[in-house]
Amino acid sequence: MELNKLYNENCLDTMRMMPDNFLDFIITSPPYDDIRNYNGYKFEFEKIANEIKRVLKIGGIMVWVVGDKTENGSETGTSFKQALYFKEIGLCIHDTMIYYKNNPMPTTGNRYHQHFEYMFAISKGAPKTFNPIKETTKYKGLANMKNRGENGALDYKKVERTDNKKIGNVFFYSIGGGISTKDKIAYQHPAIFPEQLVTDQMNTWTNEFDIVYDPFMGSGTTAKIAILNNRQWIGSEISKEYVEITELRLKENFTNNLFENGFN
Ligand SMILES: C[S@@+](CC[C@H](N)C(=O)[O-])C[C@H]1O[C@@H](n2cnc3c(N)ncnc32)[C@H](O)[C@@H]1O
């Protein structure tokens, strides 16, 4: 299995080449609910989920970024079904996080504007790495702290607040042309991640030289952020057209020496 390489194929084929317990981290946004037709490719969720469970290391995390389509007057609930399927097969729903869009596409009708997607942080056992993003603590002094023990029971204790504290699990991003990324070419793909989202999640759950994987690489955001942060990476993307976008995007960003920057 070659590292630092994008495989132009179904992610199931890529994962079948991986040994068990191989990946430190996965971040991805699957082609959910046929919201967009990414050149008409098939998405076999349960098979993919089972392979993810096999290839993720014990203590590894996958961040699964999804939302639901509205169909016949109801949201599909696919996001929840998928999260619960991961739990059914033995993974943990470690944290249901929110990707909040500061400036979503406005919608008409009798629902509020759709401001968020889920970021399900799914783990294989207890996470082995957690480098939380921190913010300055506003109020100093003693505080009541809730702690959940192994058995889930709540335990309250007084603790001295430190200067910095970990942030909440709603992450806020502005999105759109020139904001999600400065790479013009990426916008030829219809559904790109904001680069900052991938940076924040990757830095939280991995350390340098860890192996990260995106089974639905799209425009190559995960590969670019992995290279910038000294992580080893692997990607799968079924559409040749999108693979070409990633190749060009990485060449534009890492012109001097692609090989040294980890691109085979
Ligand atoms: C939501 S997009 C991912 C966008 C990506 N996060 C980015 O930043 O550009 C999903 C991608 O999955 C690809 N895809 C669909 N089914 C696939 C499969 N079975 N294996 C690999 N890629 C697939 C689609 O072509 C599409 O580019």
The ligand as an SDF file (V2000), in Angstrom:
LIG
                    3D

 27 29  0  0  0  0  0  0  0  0999 V2000
  -18.8300   15.3070   -0.7830 C   0  0  0  0  0  0  0  0  0  0  0  0
  -17.6490   14.9440   -2.0060 S   0  0  0  0  0  0  0  0  0  0  0  0
  -16.1410   15.1480   -1.1260 C   0  0  0  0  0  0  0  0  0  0  0  0
  -15.5590   16.5230   -1.2470 C   0  0  0  0  0  0  0  0  0  0  0  0
  -14.2660   16.7090   -0.4550 C   0  0  0  0  0  0  0  0  0  0  0  0
  -14.5200   16.6560    0.9750 N   0  0  0  0  0  0  0  0  0  0  0  0
  -13.5580   18.0260   -0.7810 C   0  0  0  0  0  0  0  0  0  0  0  0
  -13.1220   18.7700    0.1070 O   0  0  0  0  0  0  0  0  0  0  0  0
  -13.4280   18.3110   -1.9840 O   0  0  0  0  0  0  0  0  0  0  0  0
  -17.7940   13.2100   -2.2230 C   0  0  0  0  0  0  0  0  0  0  0  0
  -16.8970   12.6270   -3.3060 C   0  0  0  0  0  0  0  0  0  0  0  0
  -16.9860   11.1890   -3.2520 O   0  0  0  0  0  0  0  0  0  0  0  0
  -16.7710   10.6730   -4.5610 C   0  0  0  0  0  0  0  0  0  0  0  0
  -17.2570    9.2720   -4.5400 N   0  0  0  0  0  0  0  0  0  0  0  0
  -18.5440    8.8230   -4.6220 C   0  0  0  0  0  0  0  0  0  0  0  0
  -18.5910    7.4840   -4.4410 N   0  0  0  0  0  0  0  0  0  0  0  0
  -17.3050    7.0710   -4.2510 C   0  0  0  0  0  0  0  0  0  0  0  0
  -16.7060    5.8090   -3.9650 C   0  0  0  0  0  0  0  0  0  0  0  0
  -17.4380    4.6910   -3.8710 N   0  0  0  0  0  0  0  0  0  0  0  0
  -15.3590    5.7490   -3.7810 N   0  0  0  0  0  0  0  0  0  0  0  0
  -14.5960    6.8880   -3.8750 C   0  0  0  0  0  0  0  0  0  0  0  0
  -15.1150    8.1020   -4.1550 N   0  0  0  0  0  0  0  0  0  0  0  0
  -16.4450    8.2100   -4.3200 C   0  0  0  0  0  0  0  0  0  0  0  0
  -17.5360   11.6430   -5.4510 C   0  0  0  0  0  0  0  0  0  0  0  0
  -17.0570   11.5890   -6.7840 O   0  0  0  0  0  0  0  0  0  0  0  0
  -17.2430   12.9850   -4.7380 C   0  0  0  0  0  0  0  0  0  0  0  0
  -16.1500   13.6430   -5.3340 O   0  0  0  0  0  0  0  0  0  0  0  0
  1  2  1  0
  2  3  1  0
  2 10  1  0
  3  4  1  0
  4  5  1  0
  5  6  1  0
  5  7  1  0
  7  8  2  0
  7  9  1  0
 10 11  1  0
 11 12  1  0
 11 26  1  0
 12 13  1  0
 13 14  1  0
 13 24  1  0
 14 15  1  0
 14 23  1  0
 15 16  2  0
 16 17  1  0
 17 18  1  0
 17 23  2  0
 18 19  1  0
 18 20  2  0
 20 21  1  0
 21 22  2  0
 22 23  1  0
 24 25  1  0
 24 26  1  0
 26 27  1  0
M  CHG  2   2   1   9  -1
M  END
$$$$
